[in-house]
Structures are given as structure tokens and as C-alpha cells.
Amino acid sequence: MKVRVLIFVFLFELFFVFSGCTKKPADFPLIYSCLITVVNNDKPIEGATVTLNYETIGAVTVTAITDSRGIAKIKLFQSSYSAVGAPVGKAKILLRKMPFVPDTRTEEEKKGKSIDEEEAYKQSLLDKADAMPREIPDSLGIASTTPLTIEIQNKPNILTIDISKYIQEKSNTP
């Protein structure tokens, strides 16, 4: 019986080693839950990247992508370790969402294309996406221009951002 338990424990540990789960770094900051909802006139924005930009914290990434309800469950990444939450402190909020142009070719149309032809096609999709209007103004995705901030406190943090006023401001600027 003891042998079976030891084998199970060994296999369980191997699973975590090879699945990328690592030990929490000693300098990993204390984090607290943070949910940010992104809407446009109460309509949820799905697929937006929400990033918290801290000036006082070094090599960490604090980010999430909004779901179909517009909710981003913020997650902190440091080295190969990650956890749901954000560290205490003031941060700028960066919002980005790139337009998407799908590849609508059939499998038959894709066959026999050279690498150069394939790259040119992919570039044409990127060019089309670049020319499309942005659902979120570019200014909200740049640390030096975003007016959005959050003060993470040592409690659950919940914030809703309605970007409609930033879209109106953009359209009112000459």
C-alpha cells in the first residue's frame, strides 16, 4: 500500500514539473482579486486585452482578456509563475482590441501556395484589420495617453469602465 501511495505522489509531482507549474517565487507580491468590466454604453466588449501598468513594480505582467460579459479576471505573471489577482498599488489601465479579419479561404484554395504567397496573404489580412475602425480608441492602450487608472487595495477590487465617453471625445476632436 505504501508503495502505491509513493508512486502516486511521485507521478503527481512529475505532472506538475512537466506541466509548467512552478513554485511561487520568493519575491512574488501579495495579490488581491481584481475584476474589470469593459463596456460601451452598457454593451459588454468581448476580447479586449486589459493590462495594469504599474510604475513601481518590476518584471511582472498583470493582464487579462475580457469574456463574453466584458469581464476580465486580472492575472499576474512573473517568470514562469502566475496567479489570479493584482498587487496593491496604483496602476494605469491599458485597453486594446485589434479588429479581426478571418481567413475565409477553403482548404482547396490554401493548397499549393508558396511560403511567399502565404505570407503575402496573411499580410493582406493584417492590412485589412489595420484599416478597420477600432472598437476601443488607440489612446486607451498607451500608458502615456490613457486616462484610466485603478488603485488596487487589499480587498476584492471591482471596476466597470464604460468607454463610450472616450469614443465620443475622440470623435469630437478636430
C-alpha positions in Angstrom: 0.0 0.0 0.0 2.8 2.4 0.9 4.5 1.8 -2.5 1.3 2.7 -4.3 1.0 5.9 -2.4 4.6 6.8 -3.1 4.2 6.1 -6.8 1.1 8.2 -6.9 2.8 11.1 -5.1 5.9 10.8 -7.4 3.7 10.8 -10.6 1.7 13.7 -9.2 4.9 15.7 -8.7 6.1 14.8 -12.1 2.9 16.0 -13.6 3.4 19.5 -12.0 7.0 19.7 -13.1 6.3 18.9 -16.7 3.0 20.8 -17.0 4.8 24.1 -16.3 3.5 24.5 -12.7 6.3 26.0 -10.7 6.9 27.1 -7.2 5.9 30.7 -6.3 9.0 33.0 -6.5 10.1 34.4 -3.1 9.7 38.0 -4.4 6.1 37.3 -5.8 4.0 40.2 -4.5 0.8 39.8 -2.4 -2.1 39.9 -4.7 -5.8 40.6 -4.4 -8.7 39.7 -6.7 -9.5 42.2 -9.4 -12.3 42.1 -11.9 -12.5 44.8 -14.5 -15.6 45.0 -16.8 -15.3 46.8 -20.1 -18.5 48.1 -21.8 -19.6 50.6 -24.4 -22.9 52.1 -23.3 -23.6 49.0 -21.1 -22.8 46.6 -24.0 -20.0 44.2 -23.0 -16.8 44.3 -25.1 -15.5 40.8 -25.6 -11.9 40.0 -26.5 -10.4 43.2 -25.1 -6.9 43.0 -23.5 -6.8 44.7 -20.1 -3.4 45.4 -18.8 -2.4 47.1 -15.5 0.7 49.2 -15.9 2.5 49.7 -12.5 5.4 52.2 -12.4 6.7 50.7 -9.1 6.7 47.0 -9.9 9.4 45.4 -12.0 9.3 42.3 -14.1 5.7 41.3 -13.8 2.8 41.3 -16.2 -0.7 42.0 -14.9 -3.3 41.3 -17.6 -6.4 39.5 -18.8 -8.8 39.3 -21.7 -12.5 40.1 -21.4 -15.0 37.3 -21.8 -18.4 37.5 -23.5 -19.8 39.5 -20.5 -16.9 42.0 -20.8 -15.3 40.8 -17.6 -11.5 40.5 -17.3 -10.3 38.4 -14.3 -6.9 40.0 -13.8 -3.9 37.7 -13.5 -0.3 38.4 -12.5 2.5 36.6 -14.3 6.1 36.6 -13.0 8.8 34.4 -14.6 7.0 31.1 -15.1 4.6 31.5 -12.2 1.1 33.1 -12.4 -1.8 33.6 -10.1 -5.2 35.3 -10.3 -5.1 38.8 -8.8 -3.2 42.1 -8.8 -0.7 43.6 -6.4 -1.7 46.6 -4.2 -0.9 50.0 -5.7 -1.8 52.5 -8.3 -1.7 51.4 -11.9 -2.7 52.8 -15.3 -5.2 50.7 -17.2 -4.4 49.9 -20.8 -7.2 48.7 -23.1 -6.7 47.2 -26.5 -8.7 45.3 -29.0 -7.5 44.7 -32.5 -10.0 44.1 -35.3 -10.0 40.6 -36.7 -10.3 39.6 -40.3 -10.8 35.8 -40.7 -9.1 33.7 -43.3 -12.2 32.7 -45.4 -10.3 30.6 -48.0 -11.3 27.0 -48.4 -8.8 24.2 -47.9 -8.6 23.8 -51.7 -7.7 27.5 -52.1 -5.0 27.1 -49.5 -3.3 24.1 -51.2 -0.2 24.6 -53.3 0.6 28.1 -52.1 4.2 29.0 -51.7 5.6 30.4 -48.4 5.8 33.9 -50.0 2.2 33.7 -51.3 1.0 32.6 -47.9 2.9 35.4 -46.2 1.6 37.9 -48.6 -2.0 36.7 -48.0 -1.5 36.9 -44.2 -0.1 40.4 -44.6 -3.2 41.4 -46.6 -5.4 40.2 -43.7 -3.3 42.3 -41.3 -3.6 45.3 -43.6 -7.3 45.0 -43.8 -7.6 44.7 -40.0 -5.4 47.8 -39.6 -7.7 49.8 -41.9 -10.8 48.8 -39.9 -12.2 51.2 -37.2 -11.2 50.4 -33.7 -13.8 49.3 -31.1 -11.5 50.8 -28.4 -9.7 54.1 -29.1 -5.9 53.6 -29.5 -5.3 56.3 -26.8 -6.7 53.9 -24.2 -4.0 51.4 -25.0 -0.9 53.6 -24.5 0.4 54.3 -21.0 1.3 57.9 -21.8 -2.2 58.8 -23.1 -4.7 56.6 -21.2 -6.7 58.5 -18.5 -7.8 55.2 -16.9 -6.3 54.3 -13.5 -7.1 51.9 -10.7 -5.9 51.8 -7.1 -5.7 48.1 -6.1 -6.4 47.7 -2.4 -6.0 44.7 -0.1 -9.6 43.6 -0.7 -11.6 42.5 -3.7 -11.3 45.1 -6.4 -14.2 45.6 -8.9 -14.3 48.3 -11.6 -16.5 48.9 -14.6 -15.1 51.0 -17.5 -17.6 52.5 -20.0 -15.5 53.5 -23.0 -18.4 55.4 -24.7 -17.3 58.8 -23.4 -13.7 58.2 -24.8 -15.2 57.3 -28.2 -17.3 60.5 -28.1 -14.3 62.6 -27.1 -12.3 61.1 -30.0 -15.0 61.9 -32.5 -15.3 65.5 -31.1 -11.6 66.3 -31.5 -10.8 68.1 -34.8 
